[in-house]
C-alpha cells in the first residue's frame, strides 16, 4: 500500500491530536476550521550532509512518521512529524509550509495518474536539510523503481527524477555549497597577514634636501 495503516499505527498518531489546536491557531485568520482529518501516513527518511558522498546511498531506515492534516475540502494544512517509539509516542514537530504542502498534494495526484495500482509501491518522504531538499520518494520494490519529486522548489513544475538523476542533483548542490564556503574562506583576511601588509605600507618618506642659502 502507498500509505501506512492508521489502525496499525494508532498509538503513533495519537500525539498529533494535540497539535490540531496549534494548527487551528495558525489558520484562524485565514480559514475557518471546524473539523480536520489525518491522512497520507508515511515514513520520513533523513539524509545528512556527510552522507552525500561519491558513493552516496539512500537511507535504509526511517527517522520518523508523518501524517498530513487536511480540512474536509481536502486542503492540506500541516504535516505532523511523529516519533516511531510506540512505548513513548511523541509529536516532534508541525510543518506549515504552504508551498511544500500543496506540492505534496499535487505530487500524489501526479503519481496516481501514472501508477494506477496503489496496492503496490510505497510513498515516502526524503529530507536533506543541508541542501534544502524536501522530496516525495515513490518506491516500488517489485519493479525496482525509485522516483523522486521535489516539493521544496518554488515553481509549480512537478517532475519525476530517477534515483541516479536525483543523487546527481544532490551532489551538485553539495559541491556548490562547498565551493561557496571555500571562496568565503579565501576572502577572509588573515589577521596576521593584515598586520604585515599594514607594516609594509608604512614606507619612510624620502627626506627633502635642504637648499643652501
N, C-alpha and C positions, 0 to 999 in steps of 0.2 A: 504493500500500500504506500501511496505517496506520503501520507502523514501518519503520525503516531496516534494510537487509540487513546481517546480521552478517558475511557473507562479503565484501561490498564494503567494509566499514569495519573489517576485522580488525586493521589497524595501529593504529587509534584505540582499540580496545577492549583491546589488549594490556596497557597500564599498569594497567588495572583488576584484573588478576590479582594484582598486588602489594597491592592494597587488601583482598583477601579475608582476609588474616591479621589486619588491624586489625578487620574486621567480626567475625571469629570471636572475637577477644579481647573485643570489646564484649558479645557474647551468651553468653560461656562459662558464666555463672552462670544464664542464663535458658533457653537452648536448646542441644541437642547438635547441632552442625552437622558432619555427615560430608562431604556433598557439597552444593555450591550451583551455581547456574547463572545466566547473564545472559540477559535478555530485554528486550523493550519498548524497543529502542534508538530514541531520538528526540532532536530538537533542542530546546535550551533558548534562549528569547529573553529579553532583558533590557530593561526599560523604566525609565528614570531619573525622578527627581522633576521635573526640568526638562521632560521630555517630556510630562508630564501638564498640558497647556495647554488653552486654549479650543478649539484645533484639534488636539487630541491624535489621533495616528495610531498604529496598531500597528507595532511594529518589523518591518523587512523582512528583516534578516539575523540569523541565529542567533549567539549568543555562544559556545556550546559544545554538545557532545553529552552525552546522559545514558543510562546503562544501569542497568536495575533488576536487583539481585541478589536471588534468592529461594532458599529451600530447595526440596527436591524435593516437598514437600507444597503448594507454591505460596505459602507465607507470605513476604511482602515483607520483606527485611532491610535494604536500603540502596540509595541512589542513588549511583552513581559519576559524578562530573562530569568529563568528558574534553575535552581541547583538540581543536581542529579542524586542527591542524598535523600533517599526515601525515609531514612530514620530521622532526619532533621531537615525537611524541605525548607527552602528559603526563596524569597523574591530578591534577586540580585540587583536588578536594575529595570528601569522603564525607559524605552526608547520612543521618542515622539517626533522624530524627523519625518516631516510630511512627504518630502520628495522620495525618501527611501521606502516609506510605507506604500505610496502609490505605485512606485516602480516594482515593488514586490508583487502587488496585486496584478499589474499588467504582465509581469513575467509569468506568473502562474497561468494566466489566461493564454499566453503565447505557447507555453509548454503543452497546455491542454489541447491546443489546435493540432499539434504535431504528434503527441503521444495520447492516442485515444484510450488505451488500456491503462487505467490507473491502478490495476491490481498488481502491476509490476513496477519496479523503479521506486526511488525514494527522493523526496525533496529535502535538501539540507541547506544550511547557511554557512558560508565561509567568511570569516573576518580576518583581515590582515591590517591591523591598525597602523603599523609602521609606514605603509604606503597608501593609507587612506582608502582601502578597498573593502567594500561590502558586496557580496555576490551570492546569488541563488545557485546552489550546486545540485544539478539533477544527476543522480547516479542510478544506472540500471546495470546491476551486476550480471544479469542474464545475457545482456547484449554487450557487456564490457564497455559501457558508454559512460563517460563523464562529460557533462556540459556545464558551462558557467555563464551566468547572466549578471552583468554588473548592475547593481541597484544604487550605487553611490555616485553615479555620474549625473551631471547637471542636465544634460539633454534628455529628451524622451525616447531616444533611439534604443530599443531593446533588441539586442542581438546575441546569438549563442557563440561561445568560444569553445573550441575543443580543449582538452587538457593541455596539449602541447602549446597551443596558441596562448592560453591563459597564463601558463607558467612563464612563457617568454615575456609576456607583457609585465608580469610581476617583477621579473628580473630587470627589465628595462627601467622600471620605476625605481627600484632599489639602486641601480647603478647611477641613475640621475641624481638621487639624493646623496649618494656617496661622493659624487663629483662636486656637487654644490658645497658639501661640507668641507671637502679638501680645498676648494677655492677660497672659502671663507677663512680657513686656517692659514693659507698662504698670504692672505691680505692683511692678517693681523700683524701689527708691528711688534717685533721683539723689543721689550723694554731696554735690554742691554744694547742692542744694535742701534736703538734710537738715541741712546746717550752718546754712543761712539760717533754717530752721524752728526750730532749736535756739536760735539767737540771738534770734529774735523772742519766744520763750517766756521769755527771761530779762528779764522786766519788773522795773523797780525797784519795790520795795515802798514804799508811802506811809509817810512819817515820821509817827510819833506825836507829837501835840502834847503838850509837857510841861505838866503842870498847875502853875499858880503856887502857891507855898507861903506 
